[in-house]
Amino acid sequence: MLNIQNLSFKYTEAEKKTVSGISLAVKAGEVCVITGESGCGKSTLLRCINGLCSEFYSGEKTGSVFLNGTDTCTLRIADISKSAASVFQNPENQFFTLDVLSDMVFPCENFGIASSEIKKRLDNTVRFFSLDTLIGKRFKELSGGEKQKIAVASAVMMGTSVLLMDEPSANLDYRSIDLLKDTIGMLKKRKIAVVLAEHRLFYLKDLCNTLIVMADGSIKAVYDGTALSQFKNEALHRLGLRSISLFEESNEVLPHNTEEDTVRQTESGIPPQNGKEALFSVRNIFFAYKKEKPVLCNLNLNILSGDKIALIGKNGCGKTTLAKILCGLLKEKSGSVFFHGKKLGTKQRYAVVSCVMQNVDLQIFGSSVYEDLLWGNEMRFGIKEKIPTVLKQLNLFQTAESHPQTLSAGQKQRLIIASSYILNKPIHLFDEPTAGLDYKNMQNVCSIIDKCTDNGGAAVIITHDYEFIINTCNRAVLLKDGRITEDFPLNRTGIKKLTTVFTYHL
């Protein structure tokens, strides 16, 4: 089905090979999980399989990739994609139209599949993935998680014999990850070979046939799939890998908030301040992209000094929209935003709020990592002196002279987090900051967020990452149907409540 022999690849602008001497085989109906630290070569390996290296990404490739017995070096990318469909790490990179329906049928139409067969596949895919509410929307209306869900559904709809998936769970809520798990199980039964590059392993332990751990572009270790379910979290952490038993992790972590549990949500939707003045607050925020369907409904939230808030909720519930309003990228239809009790317009929010977006490519401007951190900040006192330290803290020091677009997705994520940190603004917004991060770099991000709040600042973190939340946050806020329905401290009682929320409400 898929056979790789002594594969190596070096990008034109890179100093050394990104993947080196890779050999592996994946049979029909097998699931091969490739993991390892950010930047170890996982995404490049998938690009070598689907033909993007070196047809789209310039560089030197040696070795062989065989799909269904055919050497891919004899095939065009279009022909490879008939056998191997791909789900990219950034789903926006694989959308070719403006709306969901057109994009889902586009690959099948491009391959000349009969319209009756396309309709049949589309109906089955919409039903299986529960896409009824998304199929008529334009991509600009979707959340990052919803886009990821569409990318997976579109790839499955193509009906190829091999499916390549790069961090497919990165932006998904807990229930959507369950659906992804069911999807992979269905593909196994259909004898489709699935190759995943993934950091989050907990949902794969009953599906994996082969676990490959990469380091520095090479295969460091190969495990039988049954070994994955037998690993303890501590052993995986020593390998730099994420936890396998997700909710057991909460018993191993000391809560960041040790106060007695209290009911924080009041009838007005504004949590009590326990004698503290709100650092940043929103009052009666209403927002809608379309008049007939509000996204945020009279939302109220107080953010206190020292808060590290996990803003949680299902994909598409309005989390990113709220973040854009807080940092001034969107203007609320009604309501107000306050900093230390002073009402702020959208432009005034730029001065006090920094934001790490879900798609960090939108925030990269420099021609090197160092220059990107300096961009627009040359005249700020002390910035140059802080850059080496923060690069070391986020394991990016060795990339300081590299062009940001040569970095892995996880490295780009950490670069923009570094940019946010060195600005030293009082409010920090992070939208899915651990997408594409291994365990060690997740811990590095946890440390940076701690530093963001050490001197009276606050952080609001949009995330579906349970492991990250219990390692970092001291408060959880649940957004549902445009309103805050839960707001609780993450002490021991709160972590138990968080587990319940993830299990039954996400």
Beta strands, then each sheet from edge to edge (+ up, - down):
strand 1: 2-11
strand 2: 19-26
strand 3: 31-36
strand 4: 59-67
strand 5: 70-71
strand 6: 84-87
strand 7: 162-166
strand 8: 193-197
strand 9: 210-215
strand 10: 218-224
strand 11: 280-290
strand 12: 293-303
strand 13: 308-312
strand 14: 334-339
strand 15: 342-343
strand 16: 353-356
strand 17: 427-431
strand 18: 458-462
strand 19: 475-480
strand 20: 483-489
sheet 1: 2+ 1- 4+ 5-
sheet 2: 6+ 7+ 8+ 3+ 9+ 10-
sheet 3: 12+ 11- 14+ 15-
sheet 4: 16+ 17+ 18+ 13+ 19+ 20-
end
